[in-house]
Amino acid sequence: MKKIILLFTVFFFQIAFSQQAEIFKLKKFRVSVLSDSIQETSGLNFFNEKLYTFNDSGNFPELYEIDRNSGKILKVLKTTAENKDWEALANDGENFYIGDFGNNSGIRKDLKIYRIPFQNVQLQNDLMKTISFYYPEQNDFTSKNISTDYDLESMIYLNGNIHIFTKEWASKSTTHYILDPENYENQAAQKVESYPTGFVVTDAAYFDKKLYTVGYTKKTEVFLDVFNESEPGIFFREKPRHLYLGSALSVGQIEGIAVDERGVYISGEKFYSPIKKTKPFFYFIPKQKLKF
């Protein structure tokens, strides 16, 4: 009976949200089940036309090159960085930026991004630098598990800056901050803008003057928002295209997005619920299917 009630509740909220969002069935674009080695994939990023992913907290501090057509692992890149809670990956064409800033409880005072040069398809770990930062607005560090507005899983590199987009459990919004990638002191994140997404943002990608964000709600709804860049580095002046992708019970816990001229690549880590266990899936949406 409990399962029936929960299923009905999930269905009811999916209908309610689908009335506010464009329905786009991600499940139709499933490419593969990801390897067990990356079953906790937590982000995607293109570097020189090659696609990379990684696992989040408690896993090996490694990057994985994966085949964009199949999701199969092609190469493993080992780092000397600690994986306390890796949540995002970006690059500037010369360096990888690995975001160790997962903060589900809002208590961390050691938020950091590892900057590792990447030359000739090799990580130069001996030249790694650490970018530390904090939110000047945060005064309360009391543990608030999945109720904090200072969680973070999304990052892009653009116009010489690192742009981060918070995962706000309480507000169901995201706040856009920028960081200086050349500042290795503990720097204050500079607030730029906020947007009431209605879901928690788990990854972001930038391509062709558009910002793509993915995420989900506690009711398992999965969404994709596509924002236009109204001026350099500004995204939230206009409402985004808002797409409902399905339930995490079906498509998985969506944690990664990357975009190129071909289309949109999405990854989801394994997802466990009282109703169902969902495998880690890899998706590809051809550009023409999104009709941009």
N, C-alpha and C positions, 0 to 999 in steps of 0.2 A: 504493500500500500504506500509506504514512504517513497519508494522509487517512482510509483505512478504519480504521486503528488508532485515530486520534484520534476519529473518529465513534463507534467502539465504546466508547472510554473515556468520552466525554461521555454516551453513552446509559446506561452502567453507573452513573455517579455520579448521573444524574438519577433512575434507579430507586431507588438507595439513599436519596437525599434525599426522594423522594416518599413513602417509607414512614414518614418522620418528620414530614412536613408535609401539610396538607390541599391536595389538588391543585385548583387553580383556573386554568382556561385563559384567560389574559389575551388571547390572540390573537383570541378570539371577540368581544371588545369593542373592536376596532380601529375608529377613526373615520376617520382620514385619514393621509396622508403629510404631514409638516410641510414648510413652505417651506424652500428652500435657505438663506434668510436666518437661519433658526433651527435649522439642522441639528446644531448643537452645544448644543442646549437643555440647561440644567443645573439647572433648578428651575422650580417653579410656585408661584403665590401669588394668592389672591383679595384684592382691595382694593375695598371697596364694591361687591361682587357682580360685579366685572370681573376677568377672569383675565389674569395677566401671566407672562411668561417672559423669558429672557435667554440669552446664550451665555457659555461659559466662557473660559478664558485665551486671550489673543492676538486676541480679537475686539473689535468696536466696543463702547464702554461705553454700551450702550443697553438699555432695557427695551422689551418688545413686548407690547402688549395683543392678545390673540388671542380669537377667537370660541369660546366654550365648546362650541358645537354642531359646529363644523367644524375648529377649529384654525387657521383662516385669520388672518393678521395684519390687525388693524384699525387700529392706530396704533403709531408708533414714538416713544419718549420718549428724548431724548438727555441724557446726563449729562456732567458735567465731571470725573467720578471716573476714576481709572486702573483698567483691567481687567487686573490682573496675573494673577489667577486667581479670578474670580467663581465661587461655587459654591452660593449660597443666597440666598433672597429672603423677607423677612417684612415685616409692617407693624403699626402700632399704631392705625390708623384716621386718623392725621394725617401720619405719616412712613413712607417706605419705608426698610427696612434691607437693604443689599446686602452680603453676606458675601464679602469678598476674602480668603479664608483657605484656599484649596486648597493642599495641602502634601504632595504625593505622596512627597517624599523626606525629609520631616521636618526640613528645614534652615531654614525661615523664622523670622525674628525680627521680622517686620513684619506680623503678623496683624492684620487690621483689618475693621471694619464701617462702611460709609458710611451715615449717617443723612441722608436728604434729604426735606424737607417736600414734601407732594404736595397741592396745593390747586387746586380748580376744574379738575381733570384736567390739571394742569401741574406739572412738577417745578420746585421753587425752588432751583436749583443754587447761587445766591449765598448761601443759608443752610445749605449742606451742612456737616455736622460729621463728624469721624472718631473712632470708638471703637476704641482700640488695646488689645490684650490679649495675655497669654501664659499658658502652662500652668506652674504652679509646680512640678509633678512632673517636668517635662522638664529633664534635665541634659545629655543627649547630643544634639548637633545634627549628628552625622555623617550624611552622605547615605546613606539606605536606601530606594532607589527601590521603591515599592509594598511595603515591608516595615516601615514605621513605624506606630506607634500614635497619631501626632499629626497625621494627616490629618483634614480636616474638610469636610463638604459639606451639613450639615443644621442648620436654625435655625428656631425659632418665636418669636413674641412672646406672652407670657402673664403675667398678674398683675403688670404693671409691670416685668418683667424680660425680657431676651433669654435664651433657652434654646438651647444648642448641643449637638449629639450627634456625637461623634467617629466617624471612619471608620478603624477599627483593623485594618490589614492583617495584622499579626503575631498579634494576639490573637483576631481574628474576633469582636470585641465592639464595644459602643459605650458611651461614658461621657458622662453628662449633666452639663453645667456650666451655671452661670448667670452673666450679666454685667449690670452696671448701665448702662442706656442713657443715663443722665445724667452718667456719669463719662467725661471726655475725656482723662484721664491714662492712662498705660499700666497697665492694671489686671490683677490676677491673676484668672484664671477660677476660680470657686468650684465645686469638685466636689460633686455631689449624690448620684449613684448610677451603677451600671454594670449592663450586662446582656450575657450571652454569646449574641449573635444567631446566630453561625455564618456570618455574611456581613458584607460591608462596607456600611455605611449611606450612601446617596447623597442622600437627601432625607427631610424629615419634614413632617407637617402635623398641626394640632390642630383638632378639631371635636367639639363635644358631649361633652366629657369623655373623649375618646379621642385617643391619639397614634398616628398612622399613620407607619410608616417603610418605605422601600423600599431595595433594594440587590441585590447580586449576589456571587457567589464567583468565584474565578479559573477555576473549571471551567464558567463561564457560567450557573450556576443563578441564577434571579431570584426574589426573595422579597418578600412583603409581610407585615409584622408589625403587629398592631393591639393596643395596650396600653390597658387601662383606667386612668383617673386615680383612684388609690385615695384620695388626699387632694390638696389643691391643689398642683399642680406636681410631684407624685410619680407615676411611671409604672411602675417596675420591681419593685414588690412582688409582683406576680402574673405568671404566665406569660401571654404574649400569644396571640392567635389567630395561627397561623403558616401562611401560604399560599405554596405553590410556584406561581409564575406561568408558568413555562416557561423555555426557554433563550434567552439573549441572541442566539443564532444565528437565532432565530425572531421574538422580540418586540423585539429591539434592546437597547441598553445603557440600562437604565432609570435616569433621573437626576432625574425630577421627579414630585411628587405634590401635589395640592390636593384639598380635600374641602369640600362644602357640603351643603345639605339634600337635594339631588338625588342625590348619589352621589360617586364617587371619580374624579378625573381624573389620568391618568398620561402622562408624556412620556418618550420615549427618544431619545437622540441616535444619529446614524449609528454603526454598529458594523462594524469590519473584522476579519476573521479569515482564516487560511489557507484556510478552507473556504468562507466566504460573506461577502458584503457585505450588511449589513442597513440599510435606510433609517430615517430618523428618523420614528417613529410617534407618533400621538396616540391615547389611549384614554379611554373613559368607561365606568365600571361603575355602572349604576343601583343605588341604595341597596338595593332589594329583592333584588337578585341576591346581595348579600353576606350577607343574612339576619341583620342585627344586631337 
